[in-house]
Amino acid sequence: MTATICDTRPCELGEGAFWHPERQQLFWFDILSARLLSFDASGALEWQFDEMHSAAGWIDRDTLLIASETGLWRFDIASGARERVAEIEADKAGTRSNDGRADRHGGFWIGTMGKHAEEEAGAIYRYFDGKVTRLYDNISIPNAICFNPDGTIAYFADTSRQTIWRVALDADGWPDGEPEVFLDLRAEGLFPDGAVTDAEGGLWNAQWGANRVARYLPDGQFDQEIRVGGRHSSCPAFGGPNLRRLYVSTAREGIAQPDAAQGLLYQAESPVAGLPAPRVRA
């Protein structure tokens, strides 16, 4: 299958595609340009920030939880006002947030990384019940944070290591044991970026530099792919009617002379339905 262009606003680093299940509305970020994008029946929507933002969850119909280079914020969609919820590496000018998603227990996982992708400069954190806890250290480019349908497994990647791990979760959504390798993509020369799971437990992984989103079964077996026009596919999200539309953000970053297909938002009809994003308790 091949995706078609959904939104023509080019992003230097499109990321964090997120479907709000109550609003039936898609949001995504252009990290390096410090903006949040969306669209609804009235047309294109856009918010400009004074720092980089990268990922979102939903608190209620009118409020998002958004991650920035200094922490987590309540974001009022109507007014564009932010209220800080928690600091994350606010004292580290050289890092920023990257990939993140809500888990199925009301928590929110978010990765950090060096602004120039410095080796092992980042980490992965979980926000839960008003507290931020660091889960994993020495991450270079955190990505592919997502969760299986019943919330008993978390996935995450380090793009630079070309690996996706999985870890069992306890009844409150905390890691229970050590992560194990789910996908080692080094032999295929693939770099895992953002990911999302579907209703059957399949993991859809956007792969940087590969023009595609690939679906893997729960046992790690490759199943199928959706091709996108943007070379650097970065983050998928299910949305649309019955959650059967797969949206994919892409990036122009690192492309010397990007053509008109780069950095756009794409969409394709999926053969498998997605799952609604769970609410964040904040």
N, C-alpha and C positions, 0 to 999 in steps of 0.2 A: 504494500500500500504506500501511497505517496500523499503527504500532507499538502494542504493549500495555504496560501497566505491569509491570515486572519486580521492582522493589524499592520499598517504600513509605517508606523513610527519606528525608525531604526534605533536600536539600543547598542551602546558600546559594550555593555555586559548585561544583557537580559538575563534575569534569574528569578527564582522564588515564585514561579507561577502557582496561584492559589485560587480555588473556587469557593466562594462564600455560599454555603448551602441554603441559608435563609434568604439571602438577597438574590440568589441565582445570578451571581456576578463574579467575573474574573478580575483578579488583581495580579500584577507582576511588577518587578523592579528593574530599573537600569542602575546597577550598583554604582558604577564609576561616575555617572552623571547625577547621582544623589536624588533620584526621583522615583515616584510610585506612579504606575499607569493603570488605567482601567477603562472600561466603556460600559455604557448602559443604553437604554432606549433613546436617551437625549443626545448621545454621541460620545466622543472621546473625552476622557477625564484624565487629569494629571495633577500631581502634587510635587512641589519642589522642596527639598530639605537643605539644611546647612551641614549635613554630614551624610555619609553613605549608609544606606539601608539595604537589606537583602532578603528578608523572609517574613512571613506573616502567618498568624492564626486568627481565629475569631473568638471574641469574648461574648458578644451578643449581636443582634441584627445591625446595630449602628456603630459598633466598636471593634477595631482590630487590635491584636497584639502584634507589634512590629519590632524587628530586631535591627539595631544600628551598630555602628562601630564603637559605641560607648555603653550600650545596654539595651533593655527592653522597655517599650513604651505602650501605653494605651493611646490609640489613635482614633479620634472622632472623625468618621468619614464625611459627615456633612460640613463641619467647620474646618477640618484639617488640623485641629489642635492636637498637640501631643502632651502626655503626662507621663513622667518617668515612673516605671514600675520597679526596675532593678538595674544596678550597674553591672556591666560585664566588661572587664579589661579597660575600664575608662581611664586608667592610669597608664595605658600602653598606647602611645601615639602611633606606633608602627604596626598595629593590628586592626582588623575590622571583622565584622560578622560575615558569614557566608551562608551556607545551606542550613535550613531548619524546617521543622514541622511539628505540629501537635501530635502527642501520642494519644492512645485510647483510654487514658486514665486521667485526662485533664491537665497533663503536663505539656511542656514545650521544650524540645531539644534544639540547640543551636550550636553551630560550629564557628570557630574563629580561625583566622589565618593572618600571616604577614601580608602587608599591603603590596609587597613585591614577591609574594609566594615564597618567602624565605623558608628553608627546610626546617620542619618540625617546630615552627613558631606558633602554631595554633593549638586548639583544644576543642573538646566537645563538652557542653554543659547541658544540664536539665534544670528548667524552672518548674517548681512544683510547690503548691501551698505557700506561695509568697517567698520562697527561698531559691537561690541559684546554687547548684552543686556541680562541681567539675567532675565529669565522668572519665574522660580520657585525655592524656597529655600527648605532646610530641606529634601532633597531626600537622601535616603541611598544607593540604587543601581538603578540608572536610566537605563531604558531599554524600548524596544518596541516602540521607536520613529519611527513613520511612518505617512502617510497622505493618505486620501481618494482620489479617482481618480481625482476629480475636484479641489482639494486643499482647500476645505472649512472646513475640519476637520483635526485636529492633534490628534494622539494617543500617550500616553507615560505611562510607568509603573514605579512603585517602586517594584522591585522583592521581597524585604524583607516584604513588606506589602501585597504581593500576589494580587495586584490590577492593572488593566489597566484603565486609564481615557481617556476621549475624551473631546476636547474643540473646539468650533467653531472658525474659523479664518476669519478675515476681508479681504478686497480686496487686501491688501498688505502682507497677511500671518501672521499677528499678532493675538494673542489670543483675542477673542471678547467675554468676559464674563468669568465666573468661570468654571473650569473643572467639569465634572460629571462622575460618575463611569460607565464604559463600561462593565468591567468584574471583578467580585469579585470571586477569585478562592480559597479562604480560605477553604470553605467547601469541596472542592475536593482535598485539600492538594497539589495544583499545584503552581509553582513559575515561573511567566512569565519572559522570557528573551527577546531576540531580536524579531522583528516582521517586516513584510512587507505586503503591500496590493496588491491585484490582480486587473485585469481589471474590475471585477464585483463588486469591493468594499469589497470583503472578506478579512479578516485579518488573516494572517498565523503567529502563535506565537510559537517560540521555547520555550520549557518548561524544565527548569533546573532540572535534576534528573529524568525526565519522559521518556527519550528515544523517544521523538516525537516532531513533529510540528503539531499543531492543527489549523484547519481553523474555523473561526467564521464569521457568516453572519453580515451584518451591524447593525442588531438589537440585536446582542450579542448571538444569538443562535449557539450552537456548530453544525458544519456541518460534518467534517471528519478529519482524521489524517493521517500523514505519519510517519511510525516508522523508527528510525535510530539506528544503532548499538552502537553509543556513548551514554552513560547514560546522560551526561550533554549536551544536544543540546542547542546551544547558539544563533545562528543567521541565518535566512534564507535569500536567495536572488534569484530572478528569473533571468534566463539567458538562453543561448543556442538558438537554432533555434526557432524563433517565441516567445521567452520568455516563453516557456512551460517547462523548466527544473528548478526544485527547488534545489538549492544548500543549504547545511546546515553545518555550522561549529559546532564543538563539543570541549569539554575540558576534560583534565585529572585532573585538579585542584580539590583537596579535595578527590580524590579516592586513598585509601591507596596502593592498588596493582593493578594499571590499566592493563587490558589485552590489546591485540593488536587492539581492536576495538575502544579504547578511544582516543579522541583528534584528530580524523581524519576528513577530509572533505567528506561529503556524497552528493549524488545526486539522484533525482527521477523525473520521468516525471509527470508533473502536469496535472490534468483534466481541469484546468483553466489557461489562459495566464496571465502573469504578466504585469507590466508597466515599460517602460524604465525609468531609473533614470534621473531626471531633472538636467540640468546644474546649477552649482553654479556660481553666479556672484561674481568674485573676481579679 
